[in-house]
Amino acid sequence: MIKRVLFVCAGNTCRSSMAEALLRKMLIEDLGEKAATIQVVSAGTSAMTGDIASPNAIEVMKKEGINLKEHRARRVTPEMVNSADLVLTMTLDQKKAVLIMNPTAKNKVFTLAEFAEGVKEIEELMVRAEKIRLQMEEKRRKFLEHRSTELEDLRRRMRELDGELRQIEQKMEQEIAAEKKELERIQEKLTALEIPDPYGQNIEAYQICASEIKQKLKAVVAKIKESLADNV
């Protein structure tokens, strides 16, 4: 049963603070009095404790009928992760940071988009991406090792033979072209599982961020309701 939700971003002044406030509102609208049984909190991996919410976040939430002026940032702790039933981060790096902090929380830590969309292949994608990176590095190493003498000669004559050197480098890129293309496809999928940080941008960026969070939270609310129904 999901009774405590923890949102995590970087500074806890933009994304996670908006997600916390939006989910609270959406739960009240959807569950009524039952919403009081679910605790929603937020924190940041690099938050400065006591910081207020970003002015643009406050303004965007005001349009949602939410007062974010009283929000104060907190840094995420192992205790927060331990006590949560569900931990939703905004990026994959934040997910990694939470899991480094508490490896046993693996089954309850997701990016918001990953959880909302029910993505199952994220670990497989990340392992595959790392494998491809290693393959690329090994191919580069072997290529350079095999052509090291030739490359050294070319570098000495670089001004005269710059074009030839570029051709060899292009051949190396061709050697790893397939891996690069697949890695780009994987990284596009992984990027889609993150909520971009609007910090330092204009209010339109915050509005887009809040809308994306709100859209993902619809699925979170549905899954919380499902978990409550399973325990009736």
N, C-alpha and C positions, 0 to 999 in steps of 0.2 A: 504494500500500500504506500502511495506517495503522500506523505504528510509534511515533509519539509523540503523545499526547493531552494537551492543555492545557485545564483547566477554569478559568473566570474568573467571579468574582462581585465584590462590592464590597470587603469587608474581608478575604476569604480566611480567615475564622475560622468560618464556618457552612456555607453551601451548597457552595462549591467544595471546601472541605476534606473534607466528607462525600462528595461525588461522587468525588473522587480516591481516597479510601480504599475506597469501595464498588466502584468499577470495578476496582481492583486485585484485590480479593477475588473478584469475579465472574469476572474473566479467569482467575484461577488455578483456580477451580472448573470452568470451562468448557473451558479450553485446556490445563490442566496445565503441563508444562514449557515449552510454547510461550509462555506468558504472560510469561516472562522476557525475551522479545524485544521486548515492548511497554512503552514508558516512559509513565507517567502522572504528571502534575504539576498543580499548581494555583497560582493567583495572584489578586490583587485589583486592581481599577482604582484604589482609594483605600486600599489596605492599608497598615498601619503595620508595616514590616518587623520581624519578631521577635515579634509578638503571638502568644499561644497561642490554640488553638482555644477557642471558646465552651464554658463548662462544660456547657451543655445538649447541645451537639454531641458532646462527649466522652462524656456519659452515654448518649445515644442510640446512638452507635457501639459503646459497650461491650456493648449488648444484641445487636449484630450480630457480636460476637466480634472487634471491631476496637479497637485501642489508639490513640487520637488524641492522647494526652498529649504525644507528641514533636513534633507538628505545629507549625511556625512559619510565620507569614504572610509572604508576599512580595508586592511590588508588580509587576504585569505590566509587561514591557518589550517594545520592538520585537523584541529578540533572541529572547525567548521565543516570540513569535508567529511569527517567521521560521522557527525551528527545529521548530515543531510541524507535524504533518501534518493535525491536526484541532484546531480551537479551539471549545470549547463554552461559551457564556456562559449565565447564568441569566436575563437580561432583554434586551430589545431595546436599551435604553440602553447596557448594557455591550457589546453587539455593536457599536453605533455607535462607542463609545469605542475599541474595539479596531481598527475599520476606519479611524478617523481616525488612529490611531497607525501603521497599516500598510495603506493602501488596496489594495496588491497582494495582500493575503490574502483578498480577497473570496470566492473560491471554496472556502475552507476554514473560514470562520467562520460559525457558526450558534448560535442558542439551542439549549439541550439538547432542549427539546420540539420545536422545528422540525426538528432532525436526526433525532430518534427517530421522529417521525411522518411524515417524508418530505414535509413541507409545501413546495410549490413556489411558492405565490402570495404569499409574504410581501412581496417587493419591490413587487409590483403593488398589494397592499393598502396599503402605506405611501405609495406615490405617489398612490393614489386618495384616501387620507385627507387628505394634504396639499392635494390639489386641491380637495377639499370644504371644507377650512378656509379656503382662499383665496376660494372662491366665497362662503362665508358672510360673510367680512370685507368683500368687495366689495359684497354686497347690503346689509349694515349701513351701509356708507359712503354708498351711493347713497340709501338710505332716509332717513338722517339729513340728508344734503345737501338732498334734496328737501323735507323737512319741517322744516328748521332754524328758519325764522322762526316757524312754528307751535309748535315745541318750546320756543323761547326764551320766547314769550308764555306758554305753559303753565307753564313753570318759575317765571316771575314771579308767577303766580297759583296756585302749586302747592297752597297750603293749601285754596283753594276748589275747585280743579279737579283734585285728586289722582286722583280716579276716572277722569277723561277721559285724563289722562296715562298711567295704567296701561293703558287701552284701546289707546292708540296703541302702547305698548310691546308689548302682547300681539299687535297686528297685525304688528309687526316680527318677533316670535317665530314667528308663523304663516307669515311670508314665508320663513323659513329652516327650517321644521319638517321638511320632507322631507330636507334635507341633514343636519340634526341626527340624525334617525332612522337614516339610512344610516351616518353617522359612528359612532354608538353601536354598530351591528351590526359594523362593521369593527373598532372598538376592543375589542369582546368577543372577536373572533377573535384579535387580536394579544395580548390579555392571556392567552389560553389557551396562548400559546407562551412563557410565562415561568414561572419558579419563584419564588414569593413568598418574601421574606426573613423568616425567623423571629426575627431578632436582637431581643433585648429582650423576647421573649414567653416564655410558659411552655414546659415540656418537651413538652407535647402538640403545640404548634406545630412543634417540631423533629422530633417523630416523624412528623407528617404530611408535613413537608418531605422527610425522609429517605425515606419510603415513595414519595413522588412521584418523587424522583430515582432511586430504585432501579428503579421501574417503567420510567422512560424509558431507563435504562442497559441494560435487556434488549435493546432495539433497537440500542443502540450496540455491545454485544458481538457481536450477530449481524452487524452491518455490518463490524466489525473482522475477524471470522472470514471473511467473504466476501472482504474485501480480501486476506487472507493466502492464501486458496484460489486467487484469481486469479493469484497470483504463484508458485504451486508449480511 
